[in-house]
């Protein structure tokens, strides 16, 4: 049973997130996806540490879904070689997480989190719109 008031809190939180997404630039949206993936990886790692299979699976599956979405929004025309390299990296991270999920390999989750922190640091250092041709947004 869901505690009384929990549904209202969840609705408020979802409305807040939807508002942020609606107002965010493409650059900020990618940063938010990276943050979300890192949060899910932390949930997975915590679940694995505590022996909580539900958290492990929820965290890994959610992170993999974010990486799949990131691959789907890559703009190869605008991004060129960078987009192709990101596609390969996202593919590797998804395969590494699948292996970690199957084997219960916490090192795999930590490896993906470390890789993503590196990518995110680079992404955060880019000024929004710096890579985009005039009038066109650059999508990761």
N, C-alpha and C positions, 0 to 999 in steps of 0.2 A: 504494500500500500504506500502511495506517495504521501509524504507529510503535507498537512494543510499549509497552504501558502507557497509550497514549493513550485507549483505550476505557474503561479503569478510571477515568482522570481525568475523562472526560466523564460517566460514570455517577455519580461522586461529585458533580460539579458540578450535574447534573440533580437528584439527590436533595436537594442543599442548596437549590436553587431551589424544588423542590416543597415542601419543609419550610417555607420562608419564605412561600410562597403559602398553604399550609394554615393558617398561624397569623396571616396579615395581615388587618387590618380592610379593609372596602371602600374606605375612604379611602386606605389604604396601597397597595392593589392598583392603584388608578388612578395613584398616584404612580410605582409600579413600571413600569406600562405607559408612562408619559411618559418615564421614564428609558430604557426599552428602545427607544422610538422615537428618542430623541435619539442613542442609541448607534448605531442602524441608519443614521440620517442622517449621522453622522460617518463610518461605513464607506463610505457612498455617496459622500460628498464626497471622502474620501481616494482611493477608487477612480477617481473622475473626474479628480482632480489627477494621479494616477500613470498614467492611461490603462488602468487595470485594469477592463475591462468587467464581469467576473464580480462584483467587489466592488460596482461601481456598481449592477448589477441586483439583487444579493442585498440590498444595503442599502435601495434604494428599494422593492423588492417587500415586504420585511419591514416597513418603516415603514408602507407602505400597508395591510398586513394588520392592523397594530396599530390604525391609524385606523379601519378597518372594524369591528374589534371594539369600539373605544370608541363608535362610533355605535350598534352593536347593544345595548350595555348602558345607553344613556341611559334615564333614567326621566323621562318627560315629565310624569307626574302629580306627582311630588315635585319635579322640577326646573323645571317651567314654562318661563318665557321663557329662563332660563339654559340649559336643556337644548336648546331649539330653536336658540339662538345657537351652542352648541357643535356641534350637528349641522351647521349651515351652515359653521362654521369647519372641522370635520373634512372635510366634503365639498370645500371649497375646497382644503385642503391635499392631499387625494388627487388632485384634478384638476391641481393645480400640480406635484405629483410626477410624475404621468403625463406631463405636458408636458416636464418636465425630463428624464425618462427617454428620451423620444422624440428630443428636440432636443439632448441632452447638455448641458443648461443648468445649470451648477453654481450659478448665482445663484438658481435656483428651489429647489434643495435648501437653500441657505443661508437663503432667505426663510422656508421652512417651519420650519427649525430655530429661527430667531429668533422666529417666531410661537409655536411650541411652548414655548420657554423662557419667554415671557411668560405663557402659560397656566399652565405648571407653577409659576412663581413665585406666581401667585395661588392656585393649588390648595394649594401648600405652606403658604401663610399662613392657610388655613382650618383651624380646629381640627377634628379628626375628629369627626363627628357633629353639628357646629354647625348644619348646614343640614337635618338630618333631624328629622322629627316624632318624638315619643317612640315608641320601639319599632320604628322603621323606619329603615333605612339609606338614605342618599342616594347614588345612583350617578351618576357623571359620565356 
